[in-house]
Amino acid sequence: MTQLAVFEDSLAPYGDAYGPGLMNNFAPLGGEFGPQKLKVLSGKVPADLNGVYLRAGPNIRFEPTGRYHPFDGDGMIHAARFENGEVTYRNRWVRTDAWKNEDAAGRSLHVGVRETRKGSDKPLKDTANTDLVAQGGRVLALWYLSGDAYEIDPVTLETKGKCPGVLASGGAISAHAKVDELTDELMFFDYGAEAPYMHYGVVGPDRKLKHFVPIDLPGARLPHDMAITEHYSILHDLPMLYEESAFALGRHKVKFDPSLPARLGVIPRYGAADSIRWFEFSPCFIYHVVNAWEEGDWVVMSGCRYMPVLDQNGEIDAVRTARDVAELVMHARLWVWRMNMRTGQTSEEMLDADRNIEFPTYNSRLSGRRTRFGYFVDHSETRTLQWYGVRKCDLDTGESLGAWSDSPAHSYYSEPWFAAADDYVAEDDGYVVAFQWNEKLNRETLDIFDARAIGDGPVAQLEVPIRVPSGFHACWLAADRMTR
């Protein structure tokens, strides 16, 4: 393996050749860093906060061969480990198959999702840069278009291999899988351009495949997330499709079809393929779910509904909606969908019409069980992937229960994760942790909030000695789960 470059940082390593996606806080780091203990700038690190906060994102290693999209960037994990009042930071690339091949070649060997692949010998790269989920004392690094599940040591960030349960399925895993922290079961789906277009599976706490079934869809779809309850999993069939003519030419282009409903499929956790029940709702795209649970005969799912672009007549502008989704331009609102498993009745409701909030998290100790609180980023309406603040919301009413931003014009937060206190006694007894880049101050911090008082600002703010480039999803792995 080639020797990694000495760590370096540039806010424009390729100038403006690839646009803003590789400049300023979206610019990749030139190497790996740490471990290093973090200096406390203000406040005090809570003594009852022990575990590790990990965040994934793109960090392209070699100059791209064509147009760049954030999903093309090699996955890098940034981690802050909390241990007895001290915090240690490090980052590492995920050693995917593609990363190792390019490492040996010393250059890029792949095309990106914006490029035409037909007739090309350069495959699309599984970058493992999108999401992180924790199961069995390890963390899985996952990718947007369905790929392998790379197992990561949560302390050293060493890539340990691929999850044997997902490998045994013979398929791939979507970016967003769900772990029931009470049973340590992993529920996942994958999707593709060939019938039956989706599969659903369960990996047990022993990391072995326990269940895997085909899910028949009417055609190829581009679902992004799923949800679980105590007894069910909820799969998405949304009107976000491949654009057929572009797909035939080897291009990854999406289209939105407002004539189709958004469908949510409820399947028992270990249900047969034909046990899924589909419920129809207004057409939309859903990037991210908050949580889901059961209330008697009802299955309830809370999430961030991507708001379709409307034309001057108030009708859905399908072209602009698809373009916004593809370019990660987000206009989302807190929403709730309800499905009655006995009567087939449905309802949906927007809980907050005013706030563009996304990248939701919650107390994951209660995954699949009723939760009242969600934690979100305030998303800029004008700047792509600028998350300028952290907010807590009531998932029953949509009421904002506190928000904070150091500098709305200059702050870039990472996905904030709720971390339960070591001996927590209530759902929101704990902390919210997030990296923050302040472009005006040229400063990276790790911000720690009391989850019951987000609006009071951080109870501790730590100096991170390097920049954490804007990225995607995070997770929290508590100390007791690290030893499983």
Rosetta blueprint (number, residue, H / E / L):
1 M L
2 T L
3 Q L
4 L L
5 A L
6 V L
7 F L
8 E L
9 D E
10 S L
11 L L
12 A L
13 P L
14 Y L
15 G L
16 D L
17 A L
18 Y L
19 G H
20 P H
21 G H
22 L H
23 M L
24 N H
25 N H
26 F H
27 A L
28 P L
29 L E
30 G L
31 G L
32 E L
33 F E
34 G E
35 P E
36 Q E
37 K E
38 L L
39 K E
40 V E
41 L E
42 S E
43 G E
44 K L
45 V L
46 P L
47 A L
48 D L
49 L L
50 N L
51 G E
52 V E
53 Y E
54 L E
55 R E
56 A E
57 G E
58 P E
59 N L
60 I L
61 R L
62 F L
63 E L
64 P L
65 T L
66 G L
67 R L
68 Y L
69 H L
70 P H
71 F H
72 D H
73 G L
74 D L
75 G E
76 M E
77 I E
78 H E
79 A E
80 A E
81 R E
82 F E
83 E E
84 N L
85 G L
86 E E
87 V E
88 T E
89 Y E
90 R E
91 N E
92 R E
93 W E
94 V L
95 R L
96 T L
97 D H
98 A H
99 W H
100 K H
101 N H
102 E H
103 D H
104 A H
105 A H
106 G L
107 R L
108 S L
109 L L
110 H L
111 V E
112 G L
113 V L
114 R L
115 E L
116 T L
117 R L
118 K L
119 G L
120 S L
121 D L
122 K L
123 P L
124 L E
125 K L
126 D L
127 T L
128 A L
129 N L
130 T L
131 D E
132 L E
133 V E
134 A E
135 Q E
136 G L
137 G L
138 R E
139 V E
140 L E
141 A E
142 L E
143 W L
144 Y L
145 L L
146 S L
147 G E
148 D L
149 A L
150 Y E
151 E E
152 I E
153 D L
154 P L
155 V L
156 T L
157 L L
158 E L
159 T E
160 K E
161 G E
162 K E
163 C L
164 P H
165 G H
166 V H
167 L H
168 A H
169 S L
170 G L
171 G L
172 A L
173 I E
174 S L
175 A L
176 H L
177 A L
178 K E
179 V E
180 D E
181 E L
182 L L
183 T L
184 D L
185 E E
186 L E
187 M E
188 F E
189 F E
190 D E
191 Y E
192 G L
193 A L
194 E L
195 A L
196 P L
197 Y E
198 M E
199 H E
200 Y E
201 G E
202 V E
203 V E
204 G L
205 P L
206 D L
207 R L
208 K L
209 L E
210 K E
211 H E
212 F E
213 V E
214 P E
215 I E
216 D E
217 L L
218 P L
219 G L
220 A L
221 R L
222 L L
223 P L
224 H L
225 D L
226 M L
227 A E
228 I E
229 T L
230 E L
231 H L
232 Y E
233 S E
234 I E
235 L E
236 H E
237 D E
238 L L
239 P L
240 M E
241 L E
242 Y E
243 E L
244 E H
245 S H
246 A H
247 F H
248 A H
249 L L
250 G L
251 R L
252 H L
253 K L
254 V E
255 K E
256 F E
257 D L
258 P L
259 S L
260 L L
261 P L
262 A E
263 R E
264 L E
265 G E
266 V E
267 I E
268 P E
269 R L
270 Y L
271 G L
272 A L
273 A H
274 D H
275 S H
276 I L
277 R E
278 W E
279 F E
280 E E
281 F E
282 S L
283 P L
284 C L
285 F E
286 I E
287 Y E
288 H E
289 V E
290 V E
291 N E
292 A E
293 W E
294 E E
295 E E
296 G L
297 D L
298 W E
299 V E
300 V E
301 M E
302 S E
303 G E
304 C E
305 R E
306 Y E
307 M L
308 P L
309 V L
310 L E
311 D L
312 Q L
313 N L
314 G L
315 E L
316 I E
317 D L
318 A H
319 V H
320 R H
321 T H
322 A H
323 R H
324 D H
325 V H
326 A H
327 E L
328 L L
329 V L
330 M L
331 H L
332 A E
333 R E
334 L E
335 W E
336 V E
337 W E
338 R E
339 M E
340 N E
341 M L
342 R L
343 T L
344 G L
345 Q L
346 T E
347 S E
348 E E
349 E E
350 M E
351 L L
352 D L
353 A L
354 D L
355 R L
356 N L
357 I E
358 E E
359 F E
360 P E
361 T E
362 Y L
363 N L
364 S H
365 R H
366 L H
367 S L
368 G L
369 R L
370 R L
371 T L
372 R L
373 F E
374 G E
375 Y E
376 F E
377 V E
378 D E
379 H E
380 S L
381 E L
382 T L
383 R L
384 T L
385 L L
386 Q L
387 W E
388 Y E
389 G E
390 V E
391 R E
392 K E
393 C E
394 D E
395 L L
396 D L
397 T L
398 G L
399 E L
400 S E
401 L E
402 G E
403 A E
404 W E
405 S L
406 D L
407 S L
408 P L
409 A L
410 H L
411 S E
412 Y E
413 Y E
414 S L
415 E L
416 P L
417 W E
418 F E
419 A E
420 A E
421 A L
422 D L
423 D L
424 Y L
425 V L
426 A L
427 E L
428 D L
429 D L
430 G E
431 Y E
432 V E
433 V E
434 A E
435 F E
436 Q E
437 W E
438 N E
439 E L
440 K L
441 L L
442 N L
443 R E
444 E E
445 T E
446 L E
447 D E
448 I E
449 F E
450 D E
451 A L
452 R L
453 A L
454 I H
455 G H
456 D H
457 G L
458 P L
459 V L
460 A E
461 Q E
462 L E
463 E E
464 V E
465 P L
466 I L
467 R L
468 V L
469 P L
470 S L
471 G L
472 F L
473 H L
474 A E
475 C E
476 W E
477 L E
478 A E
479 A H
480 D H
481 R H
482 M H
483 T L
484 R L
